[in-house]
Amino acid sequence: MKRLFLLLALTPILFSCNSNTQDTNIEVVNLIVLHTDWHLETGADGLSPYYSCTFDMPEIDDFVFRHGSVQVYYDMGNYQQVLPYVRQYNTLNVLWTQVIDFDYSVGSLSIYVTNSDFSIEIPPAMDFRVVMMY
């Protein structure tokens, strides 16, 4: 009898539900950076060159910026790599690393390409996929 009473007393607690659940929105934007879209940048001292491309992104509003998540993928056709993309290369016994990363603010997103040897060779055209969750 005590077990039955305990089970009946706990039933409302075990089967209560929380009505504070919220839906998650996901928005995907595909971006293409053409070879001619890359802009050569340097540090404040004029050294440490890298390339950048900035996009207007009205999808990144104040709510997404403050409460959501933005992730960028380097889309290489048959596979995608989440940024930052970091690869080591050996070109004629010269070792170097390429880093592709990004940052964003309300209304814009920038993608950067930096080579560890600070080569100023313009990057090729690249495709990216931006995923916003909020």
C-alpha positions as CSV (number, residue, x, y, z in Angstrom):
1,M,0.0,0.0,0.0
2,K,2.9,2.4,0.9
3,R,4.4,1.7,-2.5
4,L,1.2,2.5,-4.3
5,F,0.8,5.7,-2.3
6,L,4.3,6.8,-3.2
7,L,3.8,6.0,-6.9
8,L,0.6,8.1,-6.9
9,A,2.3,10.9,-5.1
10,L,5.2,11.0,-7.6
11,T,3.2,10.6,-10.8
12,P,2.5,14.4,-11.2
13,I,6.2,15.1,-10.7
14,L,7.4,12.4,-13.1
15,F,5.0,13.4,-15.9
16,S,5.0,17.1,-15.6
17,C,6.4,18.9,-18.6
18,N,8.1,22.2,-19.1
19,S,6.3,24.6,-21.5
20,N,9.4,26.9,-21.8
21,T,10.9,25.0,-24.8
22,Q,11.7,27.1,-27.8
23,D,12.2,26.3,-31.4
24,T,15.7,26.7,-33.0
25,N,15.9,28.6,-36.3
26,I,18.6,27.7,-38.8
27,E,19.5,29.8,-41.8
28,V,22.1,28.9,-44.4
29,V,23.8,31.4,-46.8
30,N,26.2,30.3,-49.5
31,L,29.0,32.8,-50.3
32,I,31.4,32.8,-53.2
33,V,34.7,34.7,-53.1
34,L,36.1,35.3,-56.5
35,H,39.8,35.5,-57.1
36,T,39.4,39.2,-57.7
37,D,37.4,39.8,-54.5
38,W,40.3,39.2,-52.2
39,H,41.9,42.4,-50.7
40,L,45.5,42.5,-49.5
41,E,45.7,43.7,-45.9
42,T,48.7,44.2,-43.5
43,G,49.2,44.8,-39.8
44,A,49.5,48.3,-38.4
45,D,53.2,48.1,-39.0
46,G,52.8,47.4,-42.7
47,L,54.0,43.8,-42.2
48,S,52.3,40.4,-41.9
49,P,50.2,40.5,-45.1
50,Y,46.9,38.5,-45.4
51,Y,43.9,38.6,-47.6
52,S,40.3,39.4,-46.7
53,C,36.9,39.6,-48.2
54,T,33.9,41.2,-46.3
55,F,30.3,40.5,-47.1
56,D,27.2,42.4,-46.1
57,M,25.1,40.0,-44.0
58,P,21.8,41.4,-43.0
59,E,20.9,37.9,-41.7
60,I,23.3,38.6,-38.8
61,D,21.1,41.0,-36.9
62,D,21.5,42.0,-33.3
63,F,19.5,39.0,-32.0
64,V,21.7,36.5,-34.0
65,F,24.8,38.3,-32.9
66,R,23.9,38.4,-29.2
67,H,22.0,35.1,-28.8
68,G,22.7,32.9,-31.8
69,S,25.7,31.1,-33.3
70,V,27.4,31.7,-36.6
71,Q,29.6,29.0,-38.2
72,V,31.3,29.1,-41.6
73,Y,32.4,26.1,-43.7
74,Y,34.9,26.0,-46.5
75,D,33.0,24.2,-49.2
76,M,35.4,22.2,-51.4
77,G,32.8,20.4,-53.4
78,N,33.0,16.8,-52.2
79,Y,33.6,17.8,-48.6
80,Q,33.4,20.8,-46.3
81,Q,35.7,21.9,-43.5
82,V,34.6,24.1,-40.6
83,L,36.6,27.2,-40.2
84,P,39.3,27.8,-39.1
85,Y,40.8,25.7,-41.9
86,V,44.5,25.0,-41.1
87,R,46.7,23.0,-43.5
88,Q,50.4,22.5,-43.7
89,Y,52.2,22.4,-47.1
90,N,55.6,21.4,-48.4
91,T,56.4,23.3,-51.6
92,L,59.9,22.5,-52.9
93,N,61.0,21.7,-49.4
94,V,59.6,25.0,-48.1
95,L,57.2,24.3,-45.2
96,W,54.3,26.7,-44.7
97,T,50.8,26.8,-43.3
98,Q,47.6,28.3,-44.6
99,V,44.9,29.5,-42.3
100,I,41.4,30.5,-43.4
101,D,39.3,32.0,-40.6
102,F,36.5,34.5,-40.2
103,D,34.8,37.0,-37.9
104,Y,31.5,38.7,-37.9
105,S,29.6,41.6,-36.5
106,V,26.0,42.8,-36.8
107,G,25.4,43.0,-40.6
108,S,28.7,41.8,-41.9
109,L,31.1,38.8,-42.1
110,S,34.7,38.8,-43.1
111,I,36.8,35.8,-44.3
112,Y,40.6,35.9,-44.0
113,V,43.4,33.9,-45.7
114,T,46.9,34.0,-44.1
115,N,49.9,32.1,-45.2
116,S,52.7,31.5,-42.6
117,D,55.3,32.5,-45.1
118,F,53.3,35.7,-45.7
119,S,53.2,35.1,-49.4
120,I,51.3,37.8,-51.3
121,E,49.9,35.4,-53.9
122,I,46.2,36.1,-54.3
123,P,44.1,33.2,-53.1
124,P,41.9,31.4,-55.6
125,A,38.1,31.6,-55.8
126,M,36.6,29.9,-52.8
127,D,33.1,28.8,-51.8
128,F,31.8,29.1,-48.2
129,R,28.6,28.1,-46.4
130,V,27.4,30.2,-43.5
131,V,25.2,28.5,-40.9
132,M,23.3,30.7,-38.4
133,M,21.4,29.2,-35.5
134,Y,19.2,31.2,-33.3
